Amino acid sequence: MGVFLAFGILAIGCLAVAGNEIADEINQQIGPADDADYDVTRPTCRMGEVSGMDATGTIRNTSDERRAFQVEIHFTDAAGRTLSQDATSTGPIDVGESVSWRVSSFADLPSGGARCAISEVRYSTFDEPAN
């Protein structure tokens, strides 16, 4: 009986370690990006071509491997109230290379204007840009 209990505890321990390793690997693929792995410009915000607002910028891959990123933008009114939160993904970016990105919000713009800021940069698994 003690042997079965020991094997059961060992099996549970192995599953826990494997689960943590899988979670770490998923975060490296689609989780929040490490600040050391990219340089991103502050977004330029302007009226959209059709409606709403566009945020544009560039992102450079400073990691040691080819990576794709997702840039999430938080659009707010002049008082800081959320209008929308939208994102775009880059295709894979070679080490040291930069690409342009654009995020569009189709939220109604208030009369007092709107602002945008990067709320998060994540790793992405997309092979092609979403733009």
C-alpha positions as CSV (number, residue, x, y, z in Angstrom):
1,M,0.0,0.0,0.0
2,G,2.8,2.4,0.9
3,V,4.5,1.8,-2.5
4,F,1.3,2.7,-4.4
5,L,1.0,5.9,-2.3
6,A,4.6,6.8,-3.0
7,F,4.1,6.2,-6.8
8,G,0.8,8.2,-6.7
9,I,2.6,11.2,-5.0
10,L,5.5,10.9,-7.4
11,A,3.0,10.9,-10.4
12,I,1.2,13.9,-9.1
13,G,4.5,15.8,-8.6
14,C,5.6,14.9,-12.2
15,L,2.2,16.2,-13.5
16,A,2.6,19.4,-11.6
17,V,6.1,20.0,-13.0
18,A,5.0,19.2,-16.5
19,G,2.0,21.5,-16.1
20,N,4.2,24.4,-15.0
21,E,6.6,23.8,-18.0
22,I,3.6,23.8,-20.4
23,A,2.2,27.0,-18.9
24,D,5.7,28.6,-19.2
25,E,5.9,27.6,-22.8
26,I,2.4,28.9,-23.6
27,N,3.4,32.3,-22.0
28,Q,6.5,32.4,-24.2
29,Q,4.2,31.9,-27.2
30,I,1.2,34.1,-26.5
31,G,1.6,35.6,-23.0
32,P,2.7,39.2,-22.1
33,A,5.9,40.0,-23.9
34,D,9.1,40.7,-21.9
35,D,10.1,44.4,-22.1
36,A,13.6,43.3,-23.1
37,D,12.2,41.5,-26.2
38,Y,10.9,44.6,-28.0
39,D,11.1,48.4,-28.5
40,V,7.8,50.0,-29.4
41,T,7.2,53.7,-30.3
42,R,4.6,55.8,-28.5
43,P,1.5,55.6,-30.7
44,T,0.5,58.4,-33.0
45,C,-3.2,59.0,-32.7
46,R,-5.4,60.6,-35.4
47,M,-8.8,60.5,-36.9
48,G,-9.5,57.3,-38.7
49,E,-9.9,57.2,-42.5
50,V,-13.5,56.1,-42.3
51,S,-14.5,56.8,-38.7
52,G,-13.2,56.5,-35.2
53,M,-9.5,56.8,-34.5
54,D,-6.3,55.1,-35.7
55,A,-3.2,54.5,-33.6
56,T,0.1,53.9,-35.5
57,G,3.6,53.1,-34.5
58,T,6.5,50.7,-35.0
59,I,7.9,47.8,-33.0
60,R,11.4,46.3,-33.1
61,N,12.2,42.8,-32.2
62,T,15.1,43.0,-29.6
63,S,14.9,39.4,-28.5
64,D,17.3,36.6,-29.6
65,E,14.7,34.9,-31.8
66,R,12.2,35.6,-34.6
67,R,8.9,36.6,-32.9
68,A,5.5,38.0,-33.7
69,F,3.8,40.5,-31.3
70,Q,0.4,41.7,-30.5
71,V,0.0,45.5,-29.7
72,E,-3.0,46.4,-27.7
73,I,-4.2,50.0,-27.7
74,H,-6.5,51.7,-25.1
75,F,-8.6,54.5,-26.6
76,T,-10.0,57.0,-24.0
77,D,-11.9,60.2,-24.0
78,A,-10.4,63.4,-22.7
79,A,-11.6,62.5,-19.1
80,G,-9.9,59.1,-19.3
81,R,-13.0,57.0,-19.8
82,T,-12.5,54.0,-22.0
83,L,-13.9,54.2,-25.5
84,S,-12.5,50.9,-26.8
85,Q,-9.6,48.6,-26.5
86,D,-8.4,47.1,-29.8
87,A,-5.3,45.2,-30.9
88,T,-3.3,44.1,-34.0
89,S,-0.7,41.4,-34.5
90,T,2.5,41.6,-36.5
91,G,3.8,38.8,-38.6
92,P,7.0,37.2,-37.4
93,I,9.8,39.9,-37.1
94,D,13.4,38.9,-37.6
95,V,15.9,39.7,-34.8
96,G,16.8,43.4,-34.9
97,E,14.1,44.3,-37.5
98,S,11.2,46.7,-37.1
99,V,7.7,46.8,-38.6
100,S,4.9,49.3,-38.6
101,W,1.6,48.6,-37.0
102,R,-1.9,50.2,-37.0
103,V,-4.8,49.7,-34.6
104,S,-8.2,51.2,-35.5
105,S,-11.1,52.0,-33.2
106,F,-14.6,52.4,-34.6
107,A,-15.9,53.8,-31.3
108,D,-17.8,57.0,-31.6
109,L,-15.5,59.9,-30.9
110,P,-16.6,62.3,-28.2
111,S,-16.7,66.1,-29.0
112,G,-13.8,66.6,-26.5
113,G,-11.5,64.4,-28.5
114,A,-9.8,61.1,-27.7
115,R,-6.4,59.7,-26.7
116,C,-4.7,56.4,-27.2
117,A,-1.9,54.6,-25.4
118,I,-0.4,51.1,-25.5
119,S,-2.0,49.0,-22.8
120,E,0.0,45.8,-23.5
121,V,2.4,44.0,-25.8
122,R,2.0,40.3,-26.0
123,Y,3.7,37.5,-28.0
124,S,1.6,36.3,-30.9
125,T,1.6,33.1,-32.9
126,F,0.1,34.7,-36.1
127,D,2.2,34.1,-39.2
128,E,0.8,37.1,-41.1
129,P,0.0,40.6,-39.9
130,A,-3.6,41.4,-39.0
131,N,-3.6,44.8,-40.8
